[in-house]
Amino acid sequence: MKRLRIIPLAMILALLPFLQSCLEESKVDYPWLAISTVRTVENVDNGYYLALDNGSTMYPGDTTFVHGYPIVDGQRAFVYFNYLDEPKAGYDYNIKVGQIINILTKDIVDLTGENADKIGDDPINILDQWVSQGYLNIKYQLLGTRNTNKKHFLNLVQNKISGNGKEDGYISLEFRHNAEGDVPTNIQEGYVSFKLNKIAEEMKTAKGLKIRLNAINNDEKFIKIELKK
């Protein structure tokens, strides 16, 4: 079976602050790391497979170490794994799963006068972004205290207050952050994925996405993401 290098070493190193303890435990037995989407298998109790951003599929042939993982169709996740030699019919790869770490996965919401305060507009940076498998994936950077009792909220919104829609062929969206009063003392990084099914029809004819955010330097910033046809 052809082996696929899912994530290069440079990206794994970039993920170290986020996944360091997991990497130390998994790097020997589970040397591969992939970003995937969990997909359920019809008519199979607790059956699922992992869809990769390049279109390949991985079947979890050995789940000894993740027994009891709560399966949610459409959940984005990091997966530590190793390859199994025996192929699985209907899938590109058969794997032994060492660990699954869920990525925050949310829907696009409407920003209205009623929920504007809850949505917030605190500073946040986008370090990387890409569209795949019907999701907008964002690597972000924000400021906080690392206090586990302080929960930050992230949302991708359509602004119904300003009436932003499609500008110059780009679908206008906003990446919003509510720090819930947390003190901005430490830089923190993470990943979030947003389902794009709400704007799927618009995306068929759009040039791309135009993401507005309030950057950490307190400047309003716009990022354009071209859509591959």
Phi, psi and chi 1 to 4 in degrees:
 res  aa     phi    psi   chi1   chi2   chi3   chi4
   1 MET       -  132.6 -179.9 -171.9  -60.1      -
   2 LYS   -67.5  130.5 -177.6  179.5  178.7 -179.5
   3 ARG   -92.7  135.7  -59.7  -62.5  171.8   86.4
   4 LEU  -111.9  125.3  174.7   66.5      -      -
   5 ARG   -79.5  104.7 -175.2  167.1 -174.6  166.0
   6 ILE   -72.9  -51.2  -55.9  -61.1      -      -
   7 ILE  -127.1  126.2  -67.6 -174.9      -      -
   8 PRO   -68.8  163.2   25.0  -33.6      -      -
   9 LEU   -57.5  -37.9  178.7   61.0      -      -
  10 ALA   -59.8  -40.0      -      -      -      -
  11 MET   -72.1  -36.7 -177.7  171.7  -73.8      -
  12 ILE   -61.2  -42.0  -67.6  177.3      -      -
  13 LEU   -63.9  -35.8  -67.3  175.9      -      -
  14 ALA   -66.6  -26.6      -      -      -      -
  15 LEU   -85.7   -7.3  -70.2  169.9      -      -
  16 LEU   -54.0  -44.3  -79.3  177.7      -      -
  17 PRO   -60.1  -28.4  -23.2   35.3      -      -
  18 PHE   -86.5  -32.7 -175.9   64.2      -      -
  19 LEU  -127.7   21.5  -58.2  170.3      -      -
  20 GLN   -58.3  -49.9 -174.1  171.3    8.9      -
  21 SER   -63.4  -37.5   61.8      -      -      -
  22 CYS   -67.0  -38.4  -57.6      -      -      -
  23 LEU   -65.2  -41.1 -177.5   60.3      -      -
  24 GLU   -60.2  -36.8  -71.1  -58.2  -43.9      -
  25 GLU   -77.8  -28.5  -63.7  172.9   -0.3      -
  26 SER  -109.2  -10.2  -55.1      -      -      -
  27 LYS   -66.0  -24.0   64.4 -177.3  178.8 -178.6
  28 VAL   -84.7  -57.9  177.0      -      -      -
  29 ASP   -78.9  -25.3  -64.2  -31.3      -      -
  30 TYR  -132.3   76.9  -54.9   97.6      -      -
  31 PRO   -78.2   -7.0   30.4  -35.8      -      -
  32 TRP  -106.3  144.1  -56.6  108.4      -      -
  33 LEU  -131.2  129.7  171.4   63.0      -      -
  34 ALA  -132.4  148.7      -      -      -      -
  35 ILE   -96.0  127.7  -64.9  177.5      -      -
  36 SER  -142.9  173.0   65.2      -      -      -
  37 THR  -119.7  128.0  -53.9      -      -      -
  38 VAL   -76.1  128.6  177.1      -      -      -
  39 ARG  -126.6  130.9  -66.6  -61.1 -176.7 -168.8
  40 THR   -79.8  155.0   54.7      -      -      -
  41 VAL  -106.3  124.3  178.6      -      -      -
  42 GLU   -64.9  144.3  -67.4 -176.4    4.9      -
  43 ASN    62.8   20.2  -57.6  -40.1      -      -
  44 VAL  -128.2  118.4  177.9      -      -      -
  45 ASP   -61.9  124.3  -69.7  -20.4      -      -
  46 ASN    57.8   22.6  -62.2  -42.3      -      -
  47 GLY   -83.1  137.5      -      -      -      -
  48 TYR  -157.0  164.2   69.6   97.0      -      -
  49 TYR  -140.5  174.7   66.7   94.5      -      -
  50 LEU  -118.0  120.5  -58.0  163.2      -      -
  51 ALA   -96.8  125.5      -      -      -      -
  52 LEU   -91.0  160.6  -55.0 -176.1      -      -
  53 ASP   -67.8  -18.8  -73.7   -2.6      -      -
  54 ASN   -89.8    4.4   65.8   -2.2      -      -
  55 GLY    96.8   -9.2      -      -      -      -
  56 SER   -76.0  162.6  -60.4      -      -      -
  57 THR  -127.1  145.5   55.9      -      -      -
  58 MET  -124.5  129.5  -60.0 -165.5  -57.1      -
  59 TYR   -97.0  127.4 -179.8   79.2      -      -
  60 PRO   -79.0   80.7   29.6  -33.3      -      -
  61 GLY   -70.3  -26.0      -      -      -      -
  62 ASP  -131.5  111.0 -173.5  -23.7      -      -
  63 THR  -118.0   29.9   58.4      -      -      -
  64 THR   -53.0  -40.5  -57.0      -      -      -
  65 PHE   -92.3   -0.2  -67.9  100.1      -      -
  66 VAL  -128.3   29.3  -67.8      -      -      -
  67 HIS   -61.5  130.8 -176.6   71.0      -      -
  68 GLY    90.8    7.2      -      -      -      -
  69 TYR   -60.2  126.3  170.6   71.0      -      -
  70 PRO   -70.7  114.7   24.1  -31.9      -      -
  71 ILE   -87.6  122.5  -58.9  163.7      -      -
  72 VAL  -129.0  116.8  177.7      -      -      -
  73 ASP   -61.2  129.1 -171.8   70.1      -      -
  74 GLY    93.2   -2.8      -      -      -      -
  75 GLN   -70.3  129.6  173.9   66.6   54.9      -
  76 ARG   -86.6  145.3  -64.5  -78.1  -74.8  171.9
  77 ALA  -159.5  150.1      -      -      -      -
  78 PHE   -85.0  139.2  -68.8  104.7      -      -
  79 VAL  -130.8  121.6 -178.3      -      -      -
  80 TYR   -89.7  134.4  -77.9   98.4      -      -
  81 PHE  -158.4  170.2   68.6   97.1      -      -
  82 ASN  -133.9  158.2 -152.5  -18.0      -      -
  83 TYR   -81.6  144.9  -66.4   97.2      -      -
  84 LEU  -101.2  142.1  -66.2  173.7      -      -
  85 ASP   -71.0  -32.9  -68.4  -31.1      -      -
  86 GLU   -77.4  121.5 -176.8  179.1   -6.7      -
  87 PRO   -70.1  159.7   26.0  -33.7      -      -
  88 LYS  -119.5  120.1  177.3   66.6  175.4  178.7
  89 ALA   -59.2  132.5      -      -      -      -
  90 GLY    92.6   -3.8      -      -      -      -
  91 TYR  -130.6  152.1  -61.4   88.9      -      -
  92 ASP   -73.5  -35.0  -64.7  -62.8      -      -
  93 TYR  -140.6  146.0  -55.4   98.3      -      -
  94 ASN  -111.8  127.4 -169.9   13.2      -      -
  95 ILE  -132.5  159.9   64.2  169.5      -      -
  96 LYS  -104.1  118.3 -179.1  178.0 -178.2  179.6
  97 VAL   -89.0  127.1 -177.3      -      -      -
  98 GLY   -94.6  -38.1      -      -      -      -
  99 GLN  -163.1  142.9 -168.5  169.0   19.0      -
 100 ILE  -121.2  124.2  -59.1  178.8      -      -
 101 ILE  -117.4  112.2  -56.3  171.0      -      -
 102 ASN   -65.5  141.4  -75.4  -14.3      -      -
 103 ILE   -98.7  137.2  -61.9  170.4      -      -
 104 LEU   -52.3  121.6  177.8   63.6      -      -
 105 THR  -127.2  122.4  -54.1      -      -      -
 106 LYS  -137.9  165.9  -54.1 -174.5   72.1  173.5
 107 ASP   -91.2  159.9  -66.8  -51.9      -      -
 108 ILE   -70.5  138.2  -63.5  173.9      -      -
 109 VAL  -122.0  160.3  -61.2      -      -      -
 110 ASP   -86.3  133.9  -70.0  -22.0      -      -
 111 LEU   -91.8  118.0  177.1   69.2      -      -
 112 THR  -127.6  173.0   65.4      -      -      -
 113 GLY   -62.2  -28.5      -      -      -      -
 114 GLU   -74.9  -32.9  -71.7   72.8   23.9      -
 115 ASN  -112.0    7.3   65.8    6.8      -      -
 116 ALA   -58.2  -42.8      -      -      -      -
 117 ASP   -65.6  -39.9  -71.7  -20.1      -      -
 118 LYS   -69.1  -38.2 -177.5  178.3  179.7 -179.4
 119 ILE   -67.1  -41.7  -65.2  -67.1      -      -
 120 GLY    72.4  175.2      -      -      -      -
 121 ASP  -153.5   45.4 -164.3   19.6      -      -
 122 ASP   -75.2  157.3  -69.7  -38.9      -      -
 123 PRO   -59.9  142.1  -25.7   35.6      -      -
 124 ILE  -161.0  147.3 -167.8  166.4      -      -
 125 ASN  -112.6  150.5  -72.9  -18.1      -      -
 126 ILE  -105.6  117.6  -68.0  179.4      -      -
 127 LEU   -91.0  -29.8  -58.0 -179.7      -      -
 128 ASP  -158.6  153.7 -166.7   12.4      -      -
 129 GLN  -156.8  145.3   71.1  -74.1  -38.9      -
 130 TRP  -158.5  153.2   70.4   98.9      -      -
 131 VAL  -106.4  128.5  172.4      -      -      -
 132 SER  -160.0  147.6   61.4      -      -      -
 133 GLN    52.2   28.8  -62.7  -70.1  -43.5      -
 134 GLY    80.2   21.1      -      -      -      -
 135 TYR  -130.4  147.5  -65.4   82.4      -      -
 136 LEU   -98.0  119.7  170.1   61.9      -      -
 137 ASN  -107.1  132.3  -51.9  -76.4      -      -
 138 ILE  -130.3  129.0  -65.5  175.7      -      -
 139 LYS   -95.9  121.3 -179.8 -178.4  179.7 -177.5
 140 TYR  -119.0  167.3   62.6   84.0      -      -
 141 GLN  -137.6  129.4 -179.2 -175.6   69.2      -
 142 LEU  -139.8  174.1   54.5   78.7      -      -
 143 LEU  -113.6  137.9  -62.7  173.5      -      -
 144 GLY  -169.3 -171.8      -      -      -      -
 145 THR  -102.7   -3.1   58.4      -      -      -
 146 ARG    66.0   15.7  -58.0 -175.9 -170.3  -84.5
 147 ASN   -76.6  118.6 -176.1  -18.6      -      -
 148 THR   -64.2  -16.9   55.8      -      -      -
 149 ASN   -83.1   -9.6  -66.8  -38.1      -      -
 150 LYS  -102.0  103.8  -69.1  -71.1 -173.7  178.9
 151 LYS   -99.8  117.4 -169.6  171.4 -176.4  179.6
 152 HIS   -83.5  149.2  -65.9 -125.2      -      -
 153 PHE  -117.9  132.6  -67.0   93.0      -      -
 154 LEU  -121.1  139.2  -53.8  177.3      -      -
 155 ASN  -146.9  148.9  -76.3  -74.5      -      -
 156 LEU  -108.5  122.7 -173.8   67.2      -      -
 157 VAL  -126.7  154.7  -53.6      -      -      -
 158 GLN  -101.2  121.5  -72.2 -174.9  -57.0      -
 159 ASN   -79.4  102.3 -165.1  -32.4      -      -
 160 LYS   -85.8   -8.0  -60.6  -59.6 -178.3  178.3
 161 ILE   -79.2  -48.8  -60.5  174.1      -      -
 162 SER   -84.6  -15.7   63.6      -      -      -
 163 GLY    78.4   19.4      -      -      -      -
 164 ASN   -61.8  134.6  -71.6  -15.7      -      -
 165 GLY  -133.2 -114.5      -      -      -      -
 166 LYS  -105.4  120.2 -169.5 -178.7  -67.7 -174.8
 167 GLU  -116.6  124.7  -61.6  178.4   -0.5      -
 168 ASP    53.0   34.3  -59.4  -35.0      -      -
 169 GLY    85.7    0.5      -      -      -      -
 170 TYR  -108.3  138.0  -70.6   83.6      -      -
 171 ILE   -80.3  122.6  -58.9  171.0      -      -
 172 SER   -85.3  124.9  -66.0      -      -      -
 173 LEU  -134.9  165.0  -59.8  166.3      -      -
 174 GLU  -131.7  134.8  -60.6 -172.9   19.6      -
 175 PHE   -95.6  111.2 -175.4   39.2      -      -
 176 ARG  -111.7  147.8  -67.9  -69.6 -168.7  113.2
 177 HIS  -135.1  130.9  168.4 -141.6      -      -
 178 ASN  -118.5  111.5 -174.8  -13.7      -      -
 179 ALA   -80.2   -4.8      -      -      -      -
 180 GLU    52.4   38.6  -74.3  -72.5  -67.9      -
 181 GLY    77.9    5.8      -      -      -      -
 182 ASP   -65.1  143.5 -163.6   13.1      -      -
 183 VAL   -78.2  129.1 -178.8      -      -      -
 184 PRO   -80.2   75.6   29.8  -34.5      -      -
 185 THR  -105.5  -30.4   55.3      -      -      -
 186 ASN  -127.0  144.1  -62.1  -58.4      -      -
 187 ILE   -78.6  131.3  -65.5  176.9      -      -
 188 GLN  -128.8  145.8  -58.1  176.3   48.5      -
 189 GLU  -126.8  154.0  -64.5  179.6    3.4      -
 190 GLY  -168.9 -175.5      -      -      -      -
 191 TYR  -127.7  146.5  -71.4   78.7      -      -
 192 VAL  -144.7  144.6   59.9      -      -      -
 193 SER  -123.5  137.2  -66.5      -      -      -
 194 PHE  -118.6  130.0  -65.0  101.2      -      -
 195 LYS   -69.6  135.2  -59.8  175.6 -174.5  177.9
 196 LEU  -105.2   13.1  -62.5  175.0      -      -
 197 ASN   -62.1  -26.6   54.1  -51.5      -      -
 198 LYS   -65.3  -29.4 -174.1  175.8 -179.7  179.4
 199 ILE  -116.0   19.7   57.6  171.6      -      -
 200 ALA   -58.7  -41.7      -      -      -      -
 201 GLU   -66.2  -42.8  -75.2  -59.6  -43.7      -
 202 GLU   -62.8  -35.2  -65.6  177.1   76.7      -
 203 MET   -66.7  -22.5  -71.4  174.0   62.5      -
 204 LYS   -62.7  -29.4  -68.5  178.5 -179.6  178.9
 205 THR  -116.1   -4.6   56.1      -      -      -
 206 ALA   -80.3  151.3      -      -      -      -
 207 LYS   -71.1  -34.9  -67.1 -179.7 -178.9  177.9
 208 GLY   175.8 -164.6      -      -      -      -
 209 LEU  -110.6  142.3  -51.5  178.1      -      -
 210 LYS  -118.8  109.7 -175.9  178.0  179.9 -179.0
 211 ILE  -102.3  121.2  -47.8  -61.2      -      -
 212 ARG   -98.0  140.6  177.5  -97.5  179.2 -159.1
 213 LEU  -150.0  159.9   66.5  148.6      -      -
 214 ASN   -97.3  101.3  177.9   20.8      -      -
 215 ALA   -69.9  161.5      -      -      -      -
 216 ILE   -61.2  -27.3  -72.7  179.3      -      -
 217 ASN   -81.8   13.3   59.7    6.0      -      -
 218 ASN    66.6   24.9  -71.7  -39.7      -      -
 219 ASP  -105.2  135.7  -75.3  -20.8      -      -
 220 GLU   -69.3  130.6 -172.0  176.7   47.6      -
 221 LYS  -131.0  147.3 -173.6  175.0 -179.0  180.0
 222 PHE  -126.1  132.7  -65.7   87.6      -      -
 223 ILE  -120.6  127.0  -63.7  174.8      -      -
 224 LYS  -100.3  135.0  -76.2 -173.6  175.5 -179.4
 225 ILE  -120.4  115.5  -55.0  170.0      -      -
 226 GLU   -75.5  142.4  -56.5  -65.0  -30.3      -
 227 LEU   -99.9  129.3  -66.6  176.8      -      -
 228 LYS   -79.5  131.1  -64.0  178.5 -179.1  179.5
 229 LYS   -94.8      -  -57.6  -60.1 -178.1 -176.2
